[in-house]
């Protein structure tokens, strides 16, 4: 996807969600879909309300429960968010997409020990570079250097998550390896317009704060990937952002991430 693709698909999704609600205001899935379209467009209060409404209508739909879990985490009620996410996975134990999604929620809530257990589970359920990238990230936040290094090596696949892998090496102090991953990324490092999150991550990993901030700023300006704005708005105090927190532009970008995309 590109920023343009994301905007086009989000606009279509919102159109159909609103049509569905015009036919039947009690459709939990339509509120759920609309809630995520509000997230993508940075209508933060509306997203929280739509996802909560969906859960009130049907708390026993695993997708709706997943959305409610995130809505509660956004509101800093991580206890309830984690409980609802556990409920979501209990409703559909075969939801393999939900298992790594739970790791992301636990990391952003800084529930490190539970995130470690969940990420280890994901490596069994979905073996591959993405699962080991998740586990390596959790290991690195916990200071488990050997485990982080071992899982990062498995996740170090060209073209796959190299920005996050490089930051694992940075967190555990393997700066030479982070630089090697940066160099291995090659020409992709320059594609800030196509993948601003990657540009931000890969430069943050090697301490190029100005370039990292430029990537973060571009991601906020174009709203792509949408998760960057979400994380900056709701979790700006997360250690994930520690390397760029002291930059003069950081607080301004947090403020801009709070503004709906159509007003930005």
C-alpha positions in Angstrom: 0.0 0.0 0.0 0.8 3.7 -0.3 -0.6 6.7 1.5 -2.9 7.3 -1.5 -4.1 3.6 -1.5 -4.7 3.8 2.3 -6.8 7.0 1.9 -8.8 5.5 -1.0 -9.6 2.2 0.8 -10.4 4.0 4.1 -12.8 6.3 2.3 -14.6 3.3 0.7 -14.7 1.4 4.0 -16.2 4.4 5.8 -18.8 4.9 3.1 -20.0 1.4 3.4 -19.9 1.3 7.2 -22.1 4.4 7.2 -24.5 2.9 4.7 -24.8 -0.2 6.8 -25.5 1.9 9.9 -28.2 3.9 8.0 -29.9 0.6 7.3 -29.5 -0.8 10.9 -27.9 1.3 13.6 -27.5 -1.8 15.8 -24.9 -3.5 13.6 -21.8 -4.1 15.8 -19.5 -4.9 12.8 -20.4 -1.6 11.1 -19.6 0.4 14.3 -16.3 -1.7 14.6 -15.4 -0.9 11.0 -16.2 2.8 11.4 -14.2 2.9 14.6 -11.1 1.9 12.7 -11.7 4.3 9.9 -11.9 7.0 12.6 -8.5 5.8 13.8 -7.0 6.0 10.3 -8.3 9.6 10.0 -7.2 10.5 13.5 -10.7 11.2 14.8 -9.6 9.9 18.1 -12.6 10.5 20.3 -15.0 9.2 17.6 -12.9 6.0 17.2 -13.1 5.3 21.0 -16.8 5.8 21.0 -17.5 3.7 17.9 -15.4 0.8 19.1 -17.0 1.0 22.6 -20.5 1.0 20.9 -19.6 -2.1 18.9 -18.6 -3.9 22.0 -21.7 -2.9 23.9 -23.8 -4.3 21.0 -21.9 -7.6 20.7 -19.2 -8.4 23.3 -19.0 -12.0 22.1 -17.7 -11.3 18.6 -14.0 -11.8 18.6 -13.2 -9.0 16.2 -15.4 -6.5 18.0 -13.7 -7.5 21.3 -10.3 -7.0 19.7 -11.3 -3.4 18.8 -12.6 -2.7 22.3 -9.4 -4.0 23.7 -7.5 -1.4 21.7 -10.0 1.3 22.6 -9.4 0.7 26.3 -5.6 0.6 25.8 -5.8 3.9 24.0 -7.6 5.3 27.1 -4.8 4.0 29.3 -7.1 1.4 30.8 -4.7 -1.4 30.0 -6.0 -3.8 32.6 -9.4 -3.8 30.9 -7.8 -3.8 27.5 -5.8 -6.9 28.2 -8.8 -8.7 29.7 -10.9 -8.0 26.7 -8.1 -9.1 24.3 -7.9 -12.3 26.3 -11.6 -12.7 25.9 -11.3 -12.1 22.1 -8.8 -14.9 21.8 -10.9 -17.2 23.9 -13.8 -16.6 21.6 -11.7 -17.6 18.6 -8.6 -19.6 19.6 -7.8 -20.1 15.9 -7.5 -16.4 15.3 -3.8 -16.5 14.3 -3.9 -12.8 13.4 -5.0 -11.9 16.9 -2.1 -13.7 18.6 0.6 -11.3 17.3 -1.8 -8.4 17.6 -2.0 -9.1 21.3 1.8 -8.9 21.5 1.6 -5.4 20.0 -1.0 -4.3 22.6 1.0 -5.7 25.5 4.2 -4.0 24.3 2.4 -0.6 24.0 0.9 -1.1 27.4 4.5 -2.0 28.7 3.3 -5.4 30.0 6.7 -6.8 29.3 6.5 -10.2 31.1 3.2 -11.1 29.6 4.4 -9.8 26.2 7.4 -12.1 26.4 5.1 -15.1 27.1 2.7 -14.1 24.3 5.5 -13.5 21.8 7.1 -16.9 22.7 3.7 -18.5 22.0 3.5 -16.7 18.6 6.9 -18.2 17.6 5.3 -21.6 18.1 2.0 -20.8 16.4 3.4 -18.8 13.5 7.1 -19.7 13.1 8.9 -17.3 10.8 10.7 -13.9 10.8 7.8 -11.8 11.9 7.2 -13.9 15.1 10.9 -13.8 16.0 11.0 -10.0 15.3 8.2 -9.6 17.9 10.0 -11.7 20.4 13.3 -10.0 19.8 11.7 -6.6 20.4 10.2 -7.7 23.7 13.6 -9.3 24.7 15.4 -6.0 23.9 13.0 -4.0 26.1 13.5 -6.5 28.9 17.3 -6.4 28.5 17.5 -10.1 27.6 20.5 -9.6 25.4 21.3 -13.1 24.3 17.6 -13.9 23.5 17.2 -10.6 21.7 20.3 -11.2 19.6 19.3 -14.8 18.7 15.7 -13.9 17.7 16.8 -10.8 15.8 19.2 -12.9 13.7 16.3 -15.2 12.7 14.2 -12.1 11.9 17.0 -10.5 9.8 15.5 -11.2 6.4 16.1 -8.8 3.6 13.1 -6.5 3.0 11.3 -7.7 6.1 11.1 -5.6 9.2 14.7 -4.5 9.1 14.0 -1.1 10.8 12.6 -2.9 13.9 15.4 -5.5 13.8 18.0 -2.7 13.7 16.4 -1.1 16.7 16.6 -4.3 18.6 20.4 -4.3 18.1 20.5 -0.6 19.2 18.6 -1.4 22.4 21.0 -4.2 23.4 24.1 -2.1 22.5 25.1 -3.9 19.3 25.6 -0.7 17.5 28.0 -2.1 14.9 25.3 -4.7 14.0 22.6 -2.0 13.8 24.9 -0.1 11.4 25.4 -3.3 9.3 21.6 -3.8 9.1 21.3 -0.1 8.1 23.8 -0.6 5.3 22.2 -3.8 4.2 18.9 -1.9 3.7 20.7 -0.1 0.9 18.7 2.1 -1.4 15.5 1.4 0.6 16.8 3.8 3.3 16.1 6.7 1.0 12.4 5.9 0.3 10.9 8.3 2.9 8.0 9.1 0.6 7.1 5.5 0.1 7.7 4.1 3.6 8.2 6.9 6.1 8.0 4.5 9.1 10.9 2.4 7.8 12.9 5.6 7.1 12.2 6.7 10.7 13.1 3.4 12.3 16.2 2.7 10.3 17.7 6.1 11.0 16.7 6.0 14.6 18.6 2.7 15.0 21.9 4.3 13.9 21.4 7.6 15.9 20.7 9.9 12.9 18.1 11.8 14.8 17.5 14.5 12.2 16.7 11.9 9.5 14.6 9.9 11.9 12.5 12.9 12.8 12.1 13.7 9.1 10.6 10.3 8.5 8.4 10.6 11.6 7.2 14.1 10.4 6.4 12.8 6.9 4.4 9.9 8.4 2.4 12.3 10.4 1.8 14.7 7.5 0.6 12.0 5.1 -1.1 9.8 7.8 0.8 6.7 6.6 1.2 4.2 8.0 -1.7 5.0 10.2 -0.2 3.2 13.2 2.6 5.8 13.5 0.0 8.5 14.3 -1.8 6.2 16.7 1.4 5.3 18.6 2.6 8.9 18.8 -0.8 10.2 20.0 -1.6 7.6 22.6 1.9 6.3 23.5 4.3 9.2 23.1 5.7 8.4 26.5 6.6 4.9 25.5 10.3 3.9 25.6 10.0 3.1 21.9 10.4 6.9 21.2 13.3 7.5 23.7 16.0 8.1 21.0 14.1 11.0 19.5 12.2 12.3 22.5 14.7 15.2 23.2 14.5 16.5 19.6 13.0 20.0 19.5 10.3 18.9 17.0 9.1 15.8 19.0 6.4 17.5 21.1 5.2 19.4 18.0 4.8 16.1 16.2 2.8 14.7 19.1 0.5 17.7 18.9 0.1 17.3 15.1 -0.7 13.6 15.6 -3.7 14.7 17.8 -5.3 16.6 14.9 -7.7 14.8 12.5 -6.1 14.1 9.2 -8.6 16.1 7.2 -7.8 19.2 9.4 -4.0 18.8 9.3 
